[in-house]
Amino acid sequence: MTAAAPLDDALAAWLDAPPSACLLHAGRPHPRWSNRSLLGTPDAAWVVTPDGRSAWLGDAPRPVDFTHDPFADLDALLAHDPDASWIGYLGYDLGRRIESLTSVARDDRRWPLALLQRCPRVDAFPATERPIPTPNPSLSLGPVRSCTTPSDYQQAVAHVVDRLHAGDAFEVNLATRLTAEFRGRPRDLFLALLRRSPAWFAAYLPLPALPNDPPDRRRAIASVSPELFLELTPEGTVTTRPIKGTRRAGSAAAAAHPHADLADSPKDRAELAMVVDMLRNDLGRVAAFGSVRVDQPRTIEHHPGIDHAVATVAAKLRRDATPGDLLRATLPGGSITGAPKVQAMHMIERLEPVRRGPYCGAIGWLRGRSMHLSIAIRTACITTDALGADGDAPPTGVADFHVGSGIVADSIPRAEWRETLHKAKPFRDAARAHRRL
C-alpha cells in the first residue's frame, strides 16, 4: 500500500501490526470527540454465542466463571483485571438478552451477540489529518444488492406510519441490509470506506475463529461511524450523542442556506426530541439522582458527504452501578431502535427480514469502569473463508452493510428510502470503485 504523504502514526502502526490487531481510528480529528486512535493486539476473547452463552477463546486460562448472563459476565471480567483493555463489539441482538422478542427475522449470518478481545497492551496515537492509503488492488466487490426491494422497504415504512397513527409507538428505526460479494483482505475494505468517509469513530475488528463457525471461516468488522453511543470516564461521567436527522451535503438548498432544510424540518426535530427523552430515561435508571442533563441541544454537524442533527446528553453514574448495569439500561441505543424502545424493537423484528447482528450495536473500548463506544452504523460486516498464512483473503466472501431511517408519523416512504441511499454512499462508492468480480 502506498500514500502520497506520510501516514498518521496509528494507520502506519496498524499496517505493520499482525493481522489480528484491532484499530479504533480517529479518522477525522476533533478536539473533543475524536482526538486519539487506539491499536491493540489481543491474546484472548470473550464471546456471547448466538444462543446467548458466554465462551472464552484463546490459550490463556479463563479468568472468571461464567453465569451466562452477559452483563454479569462482562462485569466480572472488567473487575477481575481493571487494567486490562477490551476492544470489540456488543451487537444489536444482545438486546434479546434484555427484552423478550419473538424470533421472526432470519439469523442467516449467525454473528455472535457480542465479542470483546482482551488486549494486554493498547497504544494510543494523537489524531492527525493525513492521507489514507489506497487499498490493495486485489480488493474486489460485486454489485450491491438489498435484502428488500425499494418497493418493499417503502411499503414497510407505510405500514409503520399506519401503526404510529394508531398509537402503537412514536418512532421506529427501519433498516435494510445491503450485500456485495467480496474478494481481498478485509482491512482493504476498511481503507476503502475510510477514504470515502473519514469518520470520528472508525474501527477495524478482525475476529478470531469462532466455535460455531466452519474451521475455514473468518469474520471482520469495518466501521466508519459518526455517532457516539457511550463515553464513561473513570470519574463516572456518562455522555451520549444521539444522531437523528440526515441530509446529503452539497445540495442546492444547502448551498444557498447551509443546513436549512435539516435545521428547520419539524419531522427531524421531532425525531431527535423523542430520542433525547428516551435516552434521558435510559440513563436515569443508573444515574445519580438529578444528574441527567442535556449538555447541548439539537445542533447540525457536517460529516463527509452528509449532515446530521445531534444532541449531547450526560449524567453521573451511581456509585453502586456497574458498566454492565449501564449497558443493560441503554442497549440497544435509542437512536437506532425507536420509541418506546421495546415496542419499536418488536416492530423491527417483524418488518426486517434478517437480523442486524453487529449493526446498530456498539463498537469500542472498555477498561475497568471506563468505556468509549460508538453506535455501529456505516458498518460493514465481512465473512470470508480462512485467511492464508501471509494474511491474504480467500477467493470469495460477502460484505454486508445495513442502512436505516427513523420513521415518524409524517414520514414519506420515498424520502425515507432516499435517506438510506445517502447513508449507503461510502459502501456503494467503494463497490463501484473496486468492481472486478
Buried (B, 14 or more C-beta within 10 A) or exposed (E): BEBEEEBBBBBBBBBEBEBBBBBBBBBBBEEEBBEBBBBBBBBBBBBBBBEBEBBBBBEEEBBBEBEBBBBBBBBBBBBEBEEBBBBBBBBBBBBBBBEEBEEEBEEEBBBBBBBBBBBBEBBEBEBBEBBBBBBBEEBBBBEBEBBBEBEBBBBBBBBBBEBBEEEBBBBBBBBBBBBBBBBBBBBBBBBBBBBBBBBBBBBBBBBBEBEEBEEEBBBBBBBBBBBBBBBBBEEBEBBBBBBBBBBBBEEEEBEEEEBBBBBEBEBBBBBBBBBBBBBBBBBBBBBBEEBBEBEEEBEBBEBBBBBBBBBBBBBBBBEEBBBBBBBBBBBBBBBBBBBBBBBBBBBBBBBBBBBBBBBBBBBBBBBBBBBBBBBBBBBBBBBBBEBEEEEEBBEEBBBBBBBBBBBBBEBBBEEBBEBBBBBBBBBBBBBEEBEEB
